Amino acid sequence: MSAQISMVLLTVSAVMTSLITQAVKKMLVDKAPTITAAIVSVVVGIAVPVGYMVLNSLPFTAKDIVYLVSLVVLTWLCSTLGYDTVIKAISQLVVPKN
């Protein structure tokens, strides 16, 4: 797996994690959204690259395991930044009309 593919997988994982976390938060009255985001990010961060490797019949090498672990950590960091922070930033940029 190349560095370019891992960046694409990171982007896909981050978007999927954000969407799934928001869906879970809407379904459940959750008092710990950060923990929910962490759990979802670990699951998605493992599922996306493993799915890519299985679908393309790639062997699991030591380099790919390092990519997998780094993708899990980076997906978790991206998800904690996530949807709520982006919506808050956009709402601060938009000036209400009086």
N, C-alpha and C positions, 0 to 999 in steps of 0.2 A: 504494500500500500504506500503510495507516495504522499508527500506533504500536501500536495494540491487536493488529493482525494480526502485526506483527513480534514482539511479546512472546509470542504463542501459538506462532509459528514458532520462537522461541528455546527455549521450553519443550519443544516436540516435538524439536527438534534436540539439545538437551541430553540428553533421555531416550534418544533413539536412539543418540547417540554413546556414552553410558555402556554401554548394552546391547551394542552392536557391539564396543566396545573390550574388554569382558569376554569376549565370545565369541572374539575374536582372541587374547587373552591365554591363554585355556584351550586353544585349538588349537595355538598356537605356544609354544615355550619361549623367551620373549622376555626379553632382558636390558635392554631399554630401554622400559619401559611408558609413560613420558612421551612419548617420540617416537611410539609407536604411537597414543596418545591424540591427539596433535597431528595426525597424518596423518588419522586417522579423523574428527576434528572438522572439519578443513578440507573433506574430501570431503562429509560430511553437511551442514556449514554452507553449502555451495554448493548441494547437491542439493535440500534441502528448500525454500528460498525460490524457487529457479528452477523447481522442479516446481510450486509453488503458482502462480507467475506464468504459466507455460505452460498449466496446466490451466484457469485462469480467464481466459485470453486477455488478460492485462494487458500493456501496453507497458512496455519497459524505459526508464525515465526516469532522470535524474541522481539524483533523490531515492531511487529504488529501488536504484540501484547503491550509494549510501551505506549504505542499510539492509542490503544484501547483504554489504558489507565489514564493517560493524559486527556483523552476525550471525555471520560467520565468526570474528571475534575473540572475541566473547562466548561462542560455543559452545566455542571452545578453552579459555577461562578456566573455564567450567563443567565441562568434561571433565577438566581437570587437578585440580579439586577432587574431583570424581567419586566413584565407587563405593567405592574403598578407604578414603577418608577418612570417608565416611558409615558404613561397616561398623565402622571403628575407633571412631568416636564412639558408635555404638550399643552396641558391646561394652563400652565404658567406663561407659556409663550403667547397664547391666544388672549388678546385684550377684549374684555366684554364691552359690548356697545351699550351706551347709556342713552 
